[in-house]
């Protein structure tokens, strides 16, 4: 069972339709959990992974233009 958190701050996210479909598919497999609850838990899990290894996010800078 997941811990109960008192929710206070709120953020809004725009996500790709493909990610929303994935979220809905996972939530449908988890009886009693809303899409929002699944998204919050996925955020926590992802943050834990990034805290352990921030290099998991690969940011590719565009090539620099020649002067």
CNS distance restraints for C-alpha pairs under 8 A (distance, minus, plus):
assign (resid  15 and name CA) (resid  19 and name CA) 6.36 0.50 0.50
assign (resid  15 and name CA) (resid  20 and name CA) 6.70 0.50 0.50
assign (resid  16 and name CA) (resid  20 and name CA) 6.45 0.50 0.50
assign (resid  17 and name CA) (resid  21 and name CA) 6.19 0.50 0.50
assign (resid  18 and name CA) (resid  22 and name CA) 6.30 0.50 0.50
assign (resid  19 and name CA) (resid  23 and name CA) 6.12 0.50 0.50
assign (resid  20 and name CA) (resid  24 and name CA) 6.11 0.50 0.50
assign (resid  21 and name CA) (resid  25 and name CA) 6.13 0.50 0.50
assign (resid  22 and name CA) (resid  26 and name CA) 6.27 0.50 0.50
assign (resid  23 and name CA) (resid  27 and name CA) 6.12 0.50 0.50
assign (resid  23 and name CA) (resid  35 and name CA) 6.60 0.50 0.50
assign (resid  23 and name CA) (resid  38 and name CA) 7.35 0.50 0.50
assign (resid  23 and name CA) (resid  39 and name CA) 7.04 0.50 0.50
assign (resid  24 and name CA) (resid  28 and name CA) 6.03 0.50 0.50
assign (resid  24 and name CA) (resid  35 and name CA) 6.21 0.50 0.50
assign (resid  25 and name CA) (resid  29 and name CA) 6.64 0.50 0.50
assign (resid  26 and name CA) (resid  30 and name CA) 6.64 0.50 0.50
assign (resid  26 and name CA) (resid  38 and name CA) 7.66 0.50 0.50
assign (resid  27 and name CA) (resid  31 and name CA) 7.53 0.50 0.50
assign (resid  27 and name CA) (resid  33 and name CA) 6.29 0.50 0.50
assign (resid  27 and name CA) (resid  34 and name CA) 6.26 0.50 0.50
assign (resid  27 and name CA) (resid  35 and name CA) 5.38 0.50 0.50
assign (resid  27 and name CA) (resid  38 and name CA) 6.16 0.50 0.50
assign (resid  33 and name CA) (resid  37 and name CA) 5.95 0.50 0.50
assign (resid  33 and name CA) (resid  38 and name CA) 6.57 0.50 0.50
assign (resid  34 and name CA) (resid  38 and name CA) 6.34 0.50 0.50
assign (resid  35 and name CA) (resid  39 and name CA) 6.15 0.50 0.50
assign (resid  36 and name CA) (resid  40 and name CA) 6.18 0.50 0.50
assign (resid  37 and name CA) (resid  41 and name CA) 6.27 0.50 0.50
assign (resid  38 and name CA) (resid  42 and name CA) 6.05 0.50 0.50
assign (resid  39 and name CA) (resid  43 and name CA) 6.09 0.50 0.50
assign (resid  40 and name CA) (resid  44 and name CA) 6.33 0.50 0.50
assign (resid  41 and name CA) (resid  45 and name CA) 6.16 0.50 0.50
assign (resid  42 and name CA) (resid  46 and name CA) 6.01 0.50 0.50
assign (resid  43 and name CA) (resid  47 and name CA) 6.03 0.50 0.50
assign (resid  44 and name CA) (resid  48 and name CA) 6.25 0.50 0.50
assign (resid  45 and name CA) (resid  49 and name CA) 6.50 0.50 0.50
assign (resid  46 and name CA) (resid  50 and name CA) 6.25 0.50 0.50
assign (resid  47 and name CA) (resid  51 and name CA) 6.00 0.50 0.50
assign (resid  48 and name CA) (resid  52 and name CA) 6.35 0.50 0.50
assign (resid  49 and name CA) (resid  53 and name CA) 6.22 0.50 0.50
assign (resid  49 and name CA) (resid  54 and name CA) 7.76 0.50 0.50
assign (resid  50 and name CA) (resid  54 and name CA) 4.59 0.50 0.50
assign (resid  50 and name CA) (resid  55 and name CA) 7.54 0.50 0.50
assign (resid  50 and name CA) (resid  56 and name CA) 6.47 0.50 0.50
assign (resid  50 and name CA) (resid  57 and name CA) 7.70 0.50 0.50
